Amino acid sequence: MAEKKVGEIGDAFRQKLIDMAMLIHANPKQKKHDLAQKMDVSIRTATRYLRILQDLGIAGFEGAPKTGGYVLKDDFLSDIEQ
């Protein structure tokens, strides 16, 4: 599968990624299934969104697999706060 750049992503899909990032920002360290439920999407779709956010350097997983969760990267947070 060819890797897409941010500018090549459609508006609706881009908005879904922004919504996911906003959820992570509002409540860091959430599990994938919690994010999927809050966005009303399947876990597979949430996984796809999270993988894209990770590939873009926006989000990452922090902590142990059982107790950790998704957070926004410090680099990304400092960029949006400026």
C-alpha positions as CSV (number, residue, x, y, z in Angstrom):
1,M,0.0,0.0,0.0
2,A,1.4,3.4,-1.0
3,E,2.0,5.8,1.9
4,K,-0.2,8.9,1.6
5,K,0.9,12.4,2.6
6,V,-1.3,14.6,4.7
7,G,-2.3,16.8,1.8
8,E,-3.5,13.7,-0.2
9,I,-6.0,12.6,2.5
10,G,-9.6,13.6,1.8
11,D,-11.4,16.2,4.0
12,A,-13.8,13.7,5.7
13,F,-11.0,11.3,6.6
14,R,-8.7,14.2,7.7
15,Q,-11.5,15.3,10.1
16,K,-11.8,11.8,11.5
17,L,-8.0,11.9,12.3
18,I,-8.4,15.3,13.9
19,D,-11.3,14.0,16.0
20,M,-9.2,11.1,17.1
21,A,-6.3,13.4,18.1
22,M,-8.7,15.7,20.0
23,L,-10.0,12.7,22.0
24,I,-6.5,11.6,22.8
25,H,-5.6,15.2,23.8
26,A,-8.7,15.5,26.0
27,N,-8.1,12.2,27.8
28,P,-4.5,10.9,27.4
29,K,-3.7,7.2,27.9
30,Q,-7.0,5.8,26.6
31,K,-7.1,2.3,25.2
32,K,-7.9,1.6,21.5
33,H,-11.3,0.1,22.3
34,D,-12.3,3.2,24.4
35,L,-11.4,5.5,21.5
36,A,-13.3,3.3,19.0
37,Q,-16.4,3.4,21.2
38,K,-16.2,7.2,21.7
39,M,-15.8,7.7,17.9
40,D,-18.5,5.1,17.2
41,V,-16.2,3.2,14.8
42,S,-15.0,-0.4,14.9
43,I,-11.7,-1.3,16.7
44,R,-10.2,-2.1,13.3
45,T,-11.0,1.4,12.0
46,A,-9.7,3.0,15.2
47,T,-6.5,0.9,14.8
48,R,-6.2,2.3,11.2
49,Y,-6.6,5.9,12.5
50,L,-4.1,5.4,15.3
51,R,-1.6,3.8,12.9
52,I,-1.8,6.9,10.6
53,L,-1.5,9.3,13.6
54,Q,1.6,7.3,14.7
55,D,3.1,7.3,11.2
56,L,2.6,11.1,11.0
57,G,4.3,11.5,14.4
58,I,1.2,12.9,16.1
59,A,0.4,10.1,18.5
60,G,2.1,7.2,20.2
61,F,1.5,4.5,22.7
62,E,2.9,5.0,26.2
63,G,3.3,2.5,29.0
64,A,2.9,-1.3,29.3
65,P,0.5,-3.1,27.0
66,K,-2.0,-3.7,29.8
67,T,-1.9,-0.4,31.6
68,G,-0.7,2.1,28.9
69,G,-2.6,4.1,26.4
70,Y,-2.4,6.5,23.5
71,V,-1.0,10.0,24.0
72,L,-0.1,12.9,21.6
73,K,3.6,13.3,21.0
74,D,5.3,16.2,22.8
75,D,6.8,17.5,19.5
76,F,3.3,17.7,18.1
77,L,1.9,19.4,21.2
78,S,4.6,22.1,21.2
79,D,3.9,22.7,17.5
80,I,0.2,23.4,18.0
81,E,0.7,25.5,21.1
82,Q,2.9,28.0,19.2
